[in-house]
Amino acid sequence: MGKDGFDNETLLMNALANKKYCDLNENLKNTITFISEKPIDDNEIIKAYKLGGVNKTDLIIEFNSTPYNLSIKKGSGNSVHQEKVDEFISFLKKEYDISDDLKNDILCFIWGDGTLDGTGNVSDRLSTTKFKNLYPGKVNNIKNFFHMHKRELIERFLIKGVKSESSPDYLYYGTPDEGTIINANDALNWLSDDKNEKKRAAIPVGGLTFQAWNRNINGGTKSENKRGVIQLKWGSFDEDSKIIAESRKK
């Protein structure tokens, strides 16, 4: 997450922390009302504090003596998960006993330079589009596996995390003044639904997109440390969260 995202979390925390429910703006009142499991007194004091780090929970809101975990997003092209490809492969081997062919296809896709460890020439580094055109079999092999196991993978990417000690109960998209709050499980169900799969993505995982964080195609030192890392994006988080929120009302 960029600085703007962290700053937004701080703004949300400050807009909520130690405020009476009656003193919140309409957007935050609606957010608290959505989360609440029982009526809220106008004089109820809201507590809020940031968590973050390796945790999938960014902000904890507490009222009526009950804490609630939120993941906060803002802007476009939202990344929901990043992880070194070797760690991801270890997870897949442990949980699914994936074949060497699938392991190598994932490594080849993420490094994008014709090797399984990123030691190829800079001139051999391929964009996702070129990789897809050159190696359709590898792409389809990865796609088919992800489609088969998409729900549990999305849950790991979006909610459970790798080393997270706190998982979000809710996902919030927006700022203190305007936003959409949805239940994390509703998001998981929606993203796992076949009809919401990102058909145009080279490698979708349901409603998420699987990609290399940065192949650093042109070389140079600035982005070299971002190579060999998987990234999952929910590019249409804003629009999709509104759809999920509306569907709950029906």
N, C-alpha and C positions, 0 to 999 in steps of 0.2 A: 504494500500500500504506500502511496506517495504521501508527501507532507500534507497536501490538501485533505487527504482522507483522515490522517491523524488529527489535524486541526479541527475537522468536522466532529470527530468523536469528543474532543475536548469541549467544543461549543455545546454539544448535546448534553454532556455531563453537567456543565455549568448552568445550562438552562433548566435542569431538573433538580440538581442537588440542593437539599435543604429548603426546597420551595414547598409552600402549601399547594395542594391540588387546585384550589380555587384561583391561585395566582398564575397558573400555567396558561400559555396561549392555547387556542382551540386545537391546534394540531397535536400538541403534547397531551392535552386532556383526552383527545380521542385515542391516542396511543396507549395511555395508561388504562383507559376504559376497556380497550380491546384486550389488554393483557390481564386485567383484573379478574379474579375468580369470585369476588364478592363485592358488594356495594362499597363505594369510596366516600368517606366523609370529606366535605370541603376543606376541613382543617388538617387533613392527613398530610404529614410531612413526608416528602419523597426523598429518598436517599439514592445517590448514584455515584459510581466509581468505575474507573477504567481497569481493564484486565490486560487484554492484548498479549503481546509476546508470541509464544508458540501456540497459545490458546485460540480456539475458534471463537470463543466469546470475547467481544471487544468491550462491552459495557454491561455492568450489573446494575439493575434498578431494583430498589427495595421499597415496598410499602405494605401496610397491614402486616408487618413483621415477616414478610415473605420475599425472598430474592428471586429475580427473574433475569435470565441471561439473554443478551442480545448480540447479534452480529450486525455491524453497521456498514453500509455501502453508500457510495455516492458517485456521481459522474458516469462515464461510459466505459465500455470494455472491461467490466469488473473481473479481476482475477480472484478466484475463490480458493485456489490451492497452488502451491509450488513445492517441489520436492526433488532432490537429486535422483536422477534416473536409476542409479545403482541401488539406492534405498528402495525405490518403487519396485524394481525387479526382485529384490529380496523378499518384499512383502508378497508379490504375486507368486513366487516360488513356494513360500511357506503356506499361503492360504489356498492356492489353486493348483500347485504343482505344475506350472505351465511348462510347455515343451521348450526345448532349446531353440527351435525354429521361431516360436513366438517371442522368446526372450531376445533373440538376435534381431528380429524385425523391429521391435520397440527401440532397441539400442541404435540400430541403423537409422531409424526415423528421427530420433531425438538429436543425434550427432550430425546427421545429414551430410557427412563427408566421405561416405563409402566405407567407413570403419566402424568397429563396435566400441571404440574407446576415445574417439575424437582426435586421433593422431594423424588424420589425413591432411593433405595440403589445403590451404585456404582456398585455392582455385577450384577445389572439388566440393566445396560447401554449396548445398542446394537449398533453394527456397522450398516451402511446403508444396507449392504448385508444381515445380519441376520434379520434386521427389515423387509426388503422386503420379505424374505422367510417366516417369521412368520405372517406378516400382509399384504398379497397381496391385500386384499379388501380395506384397508386404503390407500395404495399406489395408487391403480387404481382410487380411488375416487378423490384424489388430482390431479393425472395426467389428468383425464378427465376434471376437472374444469380449470386447467391451459391451456390445449389445446384449450378449448372453448374461452378463454379470452387472449390468448397469446400475441397478438399484443399490446394491451393497457398495459399489464403487462411488456412486454419487454421495451416499451417506458418509463415506470416509472422507471424500474431498470437501464436502460442504459442512458437515456437522461434527463428526468424530475427530478428524484430524489424525496426525501421526503421533505427536507427543503431547497433544492437548490434554490438559487436566480439567477443562471446562468446555462443555458443548452448549451451543445456543438453543434456547427454547423458541426464540423468535428471530426473524430477520427483518431489519429495518432499512429501507432505502430512502435517503433524503437528508434534509437539514433540520434544525430545530423548528423552522417556520413551516416547512412543508415536507411531507413524507408518507410512506406506505409501510404499514406493519403487517407481517404475515407470520403464521405459525410455521416453524421449521419443518415439521412433519408434512404440512400441506405442500410446502415447497418441494420436499423430497418426492411426494406422490406425483406432483405435477411434472417435475423434471424426468421422472421415470416412465411417464406415460408415452407409449409409442408415437402418438400423434404430435407430441411436442419435441420430437427428436430434431436436432439441428441438421437437416438434410443437406444443406449446402456446405457444411464443415467437412474438411478432409477426413477427420476422424472424430465423430461425435461420441459423447458418452451421455446418451439421452439428450436432455436440453443443454448440456455443457459441451464445450469444445476442448479437445485434448490437443496440445501443441508443445513445441519446444519453446522455452522461455525466450531464448535468443541464440540463434546459430552463429551470430557474428559473421555473417557471410563475407563482408568486406575486410575482415581482419582488424587489426588494431587492438590496443589493450583495454579500451574503455568498457567493452561488453564481453571480453573473453571469459570473465568469471561467471557469466550468466549461461555459458554453454553447459550441456549435460544436465539440464534441469527441465523437468516436466512442468507444464503449467495448464491449469484448467480454468477456462473463462466462461462466465455467464454474461455474454455481451449485451443481452436484452433484458437485464435484471429490472430496469425501471418499468418497462412495458409489461413484462411478465408478472412482476409482483402485483401490479394493479389488476391483472386478469385473475390471479390467484385470490386476491382479496375480494374481488367481486363475486367469484364463484362460491365463496363461503357464505355470502349473503342470500344465495338462492335456496 
